Amino acid sequence: MKVVVVASRKEDASPDEFTPHLAAETQHALGMYRDQIVREIYSRTDGKGAVLVLECADEAEAAKLVGELPLAKLGLLSFDIYGTQPYRGIVQNVT
């Protein structure tokens, strides 16, 4: 299942709180990409986080996976997680 994750930076955290951990965050995210867990990853244009598309069993597994990111472990990120399914308009018109 594809799961969309919207990561948001902790609003009251300063950039100095993030900086020492960005290399570890990048390496962890790239490892998830190499392992084909993360299918797509984007920086948000508002600068307040990222958007990831994961390939996993369900929303619970996605929450567990992104919870392992270094910034998440430090409490510097929160997540909105959305499971997906094929768009019904396409499914109805293809069958």
N, C-alpha and C positions, 0 to 999 in steps of 0.2 A: 504494500500500500504506500502511496505517496502521501507524505505528511508535510504541511507547510508550517514552519516555525518562524514567528516574528520575535526576534530578540530585542529587548529594550535595555539600554543602560540605566543603571540606578540614577535617578534624577538629581539627587543631592551629592553625588560623588564627583570629586574633582578629577580633571584629566591626570593629575599626578598619581591618583590611586590606580589608574588603569595602566599607565606607561610601563611599569616594571614587569607586567604580566602579558604584554601583547605578543612577545615572541613565543611564549609557551602556548598562548591561545591560538596563534597562527599554526604552529606545529600540530596541535591537537586537531584543529579543523581540517588541515591538509591530510592528516592521517585518516580521518573519517572519510574524506573525499577519495583517497587512495583505496580504502576498503569498500568503496561504493555504497557507503551509508549516506553520505551527503552527495546528492546528485547535482545540486546547484547551490551557489552561495552568492549573496549580494550584500553590499553595504547599502544602508538606507540613505537616501538623499538628504534627509534631515539631520544626518550625523548622529542619530541617537541609537544606533544598533545595526542589526543585520537581519536578513531574511534568508532562511535556508529551506531547501526542499530535501527531505529525507526519504529514503526507501527503507521502510521497516514494517513490523507487523501491525502496529496501531499507535494511537496517541500516547498510550502509557509507555510503550517502548521508546517513543521519541522523547518523552519527558525524561526518561532515565538516561538516554544517550546525551542529550544536551546538558543535563545536570552534571555530567562529567567534565564539561569544559572548565578550564581553570578560572575564568571570570565568574562563572556560575557558582563554583565551589566557594569563591570569595564573597558571594552575595552581591556582586556588581552587575549581574544581568538577571532579568526576569523574562519569561517566555509566554507568548500566546501560541497555542498549538491547535492546528486545525487538520483533521483527517479529510481526505478527498475521495471522490469517486468519479467515474466518468460523467460528463455533463449529460443530463437527461435528454436534451434536444438532439444531441448527436446519436445517442443510443436509440432513441425512438425513430430517427430518420434513417438509420443504417439497417435496422432489422426488418 
